[in-house]
Amino acid sequence: MLRTIKVPIALTLVSAVVITSILAMWLTIKEHERLYTASVEQDLNVLTANLADELSGVLVSSVPPTEQLRQELATLASYQHILEARVYNSAGELIYEQGRAEYNTSVPLSDLLTQSPATFSMDDKLIATRHIINDDTKVGYLMIVNDVETPVSNSWQTLMLHVLPFVAVALLLTIAVALVLLDRWLTPLSKLSAFTQRLSYSKDYTQRFDARSANEVGQLAAHINTLLDAIEAELTINQEQNQTLIEQQQTMTHLANFDSLTSLPNRQFVMDNLRLELARAKRLEKDIALLFFDLDGFKGINDSLGHEIGDLILIEVAERVTTMLRDGDLVARLGGDEFIIVPDRDVTDVSLKNLANRVIDAFRDPFHFRGLALTVGVSIGIAKASEASFELSQLMSNADLAMYRSKAKGRGIYTIFTNEMVESHKRKLSIANSIDQGLAENEFVLYYQPKVAKDGTLVGFEALIRWHHSEFGMINPAEFIPIAEQSGRISAITKWVIERVSAELPLLQSIFTYKFRVAINLSGHDLRHLGLFDMIHSIFTEQQVNPEYIEFEVTESAYLENFAFANKFFRRLSNMGCAIALDDFGTGYSSLSYLTQITIDTLKIDRQFVRELETSERSRLVTNSIIDLAKRLSLTICAEGIECVSQWEYLLDHGCDHVQGYLFSKPIPLEDVAALPERFTFPGRTSSYDNSVQ
């Protein structure tokens, strides 16, 4: 049963009314007893006084007064509650007694008689004493004992019998009215309690209590409504804040698991999922494949055209790859321009090759941004979980190795991982880790390949580094230079080359007394080294090198990938007296507008055009165009890769200034340079230029 405040209040009220009624009845009875006793005492005093006056004549007669006393006191028989009457002579001797001799007092009789007339209570009896006086002479004493207890008891019992029904009815009516009023007064409080109880269950803080009274309950209800207003307002604010927090949490979760630029899953998300998928695949004895790819030529575009264009390309890459994948296939951006694809179903070699070809084909069309047509390819590495023992790190490493093998093969292709690549990777790691040791132990040497003028005169050399590795023997620069660039050790090799050329230049000058130049190759990584010019200047100053004997070669792509820094750097070298050559010209960028902005002295025609002069009309057209362009820009033209007289003759006929190649000499160590002729001639040479010289 629901506990309510009405019950204790009602019990308290009823108890108060009952107790008050009982107390009132008790006080009424006590007052009635007092008034009745006072009335009896007054009547007894009057009666005693009257009898004492009547007995005064009786006690002075000579005849014994017994009969007269009996007659005089006979009137007391009509008084129901007078227990006895006694008459004493002046000496205090009892001379007559009437009534019941039941009253005994512990007070000496002489004390009662000798006192002045008085009325007093003793043992629930009222005793009245009077002196009997005759002619102012005390002739005796009169004592009357009246029973007070019995009449008083009878009196209040009678009173109770008459009054109690009316009191009970009044009490019940009072209690009933009080309970009705109590219920009326407490009903709003009960309703308020029920309202708050419903509120606690429903949690609907839009409800309000209809408080119509102005008493404390009404004020309490008003305060509760005010509190509900505040709670509702706070709940609204909290709901808005919770919604904001939920949205922020969703955003943070998205940021934590998805790339903010492309909206593809990021590295963390795909790695966590791959761990689970690898465990499941291993348990079910299934296989998982991974396609790892990055963008070819992206860095050059990003550096030359800005990161904004680079970001637009990455977004477009994500859209192109996403649209050509099947449902269930996962594509993610690992960072930078690196992406991975995890096929959901068939992981056979045929299916993976088809998927890789579709990805490569998706990048055949150029990207169009701000009027520019930018071509970006992809190099893909494919690896399977079974070949990596279902280990995530090994699987990623295998795919990465396969991707770099694709880049090494010429880019824009895919490569499926094989165990041979692991051995190749170990060799690369060993080579990378032994570069510093090789430099310290003089395992590197310089070879020189001569450059020849139109008339066959030796006009310079290209310094080419070689490495006699203590374990692997002779290592080709085409192998260890990319490894040095990737491992960040290319700057140390470049410094060693510059120092060694500077040290060996005096010997070359002693062999060839006329003016020549020694070409030193710089990589794109070198151009990102901010202290490169200071390092070159310091070496030249220390070894007293004449900069006019030095030429620095850099590839077209390396120059343009670091255009701002490279242009400033080569301008400073040119001002110092060094010559600048642009290597591999024609293989990089389709726009030639940069030629009007850069500081160079020589254009070097790439060997691939020279190699195809006799078989490809396109190569001849490109070569002729390069030579013509260089002449118009007042630049020296040098062709590399000359292996036969016909190639030399063709280039001479079309205005090429310098050439180099195996036709004249392979790269040779310093000790063999002295054996080179000052002028190269070949029997049977029919060049029109040669005939004119003769």
Steps between C-alpha positions, in 0.01 A plus 500: 500500500625846410628683801330837548548789736125504564514197729747636757339844484154346548625284786667799657187711457267232641735435789521873574123536493444193717769596749369858510147372554610264778703775662200735478276236655749438774533871573121531497464217751768647720334840487164338571650321802650825625177693457294221653736470796494875549119497490482213750753673720299821494175318580672302772637816655154659505343185638763465768468866600121477525510182710763650725266796568208268569704286735626791709186501718494126535846469645437758783197317647544288815311210354717259305465616140508163335139495393506858396818446309349207325199707404712787382727280296216293360478747213838376373341173394363677199855568382604190306870550507547613865666209661484607867467787742668538836439738788765567762479699822729785572752259646517313173316196622265329261151533627303395194570319172266432213563309174758240402804474718717419197711803493820494691748772475864485587484860606446538881149603576610784722686648201183491289283654769730768626561640155291785387194401304617344181417259225761270361535177301651190635495149357247602225275635777398855567511587869338814637552613861327784686514641848166498681470849659241615753519857614847525372596198702640187332272220625604223260605387157316368197662275234327385183668254258376509141580238231636685192643214290177316442292795384782635287547160336132466441487851372773465230365157402163657447664780312690257280187305424327813382789677333707217350268420205495862397878519541549184293274628223674837503837326499409284202359795314812701575724216381291448188504869413871517575569200275290647220680830530833317523424305186395819324810683612736210418344400165710757304808363674397144405443609143839671502659181634326291232613753237864478606473119508367493143772742404769273643370208289423684178803735504276740307615832639265696275210429740388764748292480820180706509542687827193711578542554874714773650604309810823315563398212270429743221832669559673160502329410172605832350857436608485149351372644173782754505743217564350306209548805278866506598533123453332515158730784396805310624380183327460690176851637538631155597325340202655757269839448661459122487408523134805719444715250691354212298572684178849586623555139602383384159730755340792392719425135424489583131824699529659216694399239242472693175726728304382860529598584141371204299247357751659159444582273797837600645800296606380437855157380388625268226777360720256416780264332252781314327617352830152358558464381141842333506412313820167391352657397168768299678236324710286421195803414286418768246727760341500878486665715235629855526565750220737778607547794263621857492489769236775542242603861442280632781784658695611708204147631448456564871826694525469696177125576497436512872331285761153623404527334158658199669201469733257525209687219325484281811124558524456410133720191546276381784188551287643321199615199699178480703275504195682215324507263798243231576267500799689379804843602373678733739713794391686713753749784503805423712642851477656729245442344158494141627183288473406137553221283362375187679286288264201342670470185292706319240874529576631284220786636292271551200247699703772710665664574165165607354439727799849649473451565128168673569670727755781583256249563219305735729797737484548500124295817467667816632370708789361838397544783748501874425563447134784253558504140379705305756590136448557289810566129486510230764750232595335203670637230725291187567552267797306215660452425868596134463846601379539724806393235755188713557713762678381855429841667512649238269205526261540879479875464454453248217253726321734795545791304354291398202390861446859627500591224259231642268658843529842354427364331186379827355183595692142479385498120545417243767722238660396192698719431800748210489742377763790613280398857582572437866855403418526807279367711784752353740773585249371856482499527879852365515613746234329790676653410835850465355517832313654686793752222552583500128567874508715468809705209357547651150299231324366764261702618200445747217494403135519760227322488164631749242286757317597571141449811287396512132854449376566210738697710750465397864325791674410355837400206714201376690598374845319172571517324837566126539487281809725202565291349781684275744223236482314552171791606283446770238156661546348694212406864581155430355452267799658680793416864407120447535563312825714789626224745407233297679714453811600866520873436442525653153626831641799325654579335165465832315735669746752218452481536120552878513794459736655224288457696172655801669791286620556330161449810286866612526612168350257540209622854449857373481403251228283733296646847497214663311164605647250219574219435745423211734125433539365402842147355526255633763179321595163642593575414864816711483298799385290478816815535712501864613871502577609359164641824354692583818644149501616530135645846557683378810652201314607712201656758729680241710643313197549812286278378218437728203119482453544549124623140481182365659160431351199380704245274333143457623210317339210694358254344748725566803541864398129560461394304808700750708463790259514799733798379702677344199477817292648712780767240575618461139501875449745530790716221353495671162603830657787315666622379156359148479311374195152346530373212285140374481514121463240262349334788318179410321399211727326695774256790460295581195507875568817676391415842640734440793802523264459878494522516880788269593876551512675237281784483248451157343211276395580129500299283263393179672653176377161350413461747211857434378446124516195521274637747243536232232169325570251766612389802301345641818833483682670682212231769503529547877880510481496756219248710692713495815811605309311777322345620828840507672656696216224757514557534876879522450558182700766236444367158388651178629377153402579193707494132419689521166594146407560514122646740247167542320339640812788745541482605139123557518534717807789698354306557179213645701714732712574306821793659689626226732454123521598219733460125489662163461604595147770712657555341837328323783535660843862430609691544827725800549820308433380415148397854405854590385472238222207682338577684172455874487296449178284205396496397133332205326593355157231518234317784669298682232348789691472818296637684798809276504561555129483871544756484777738302284 
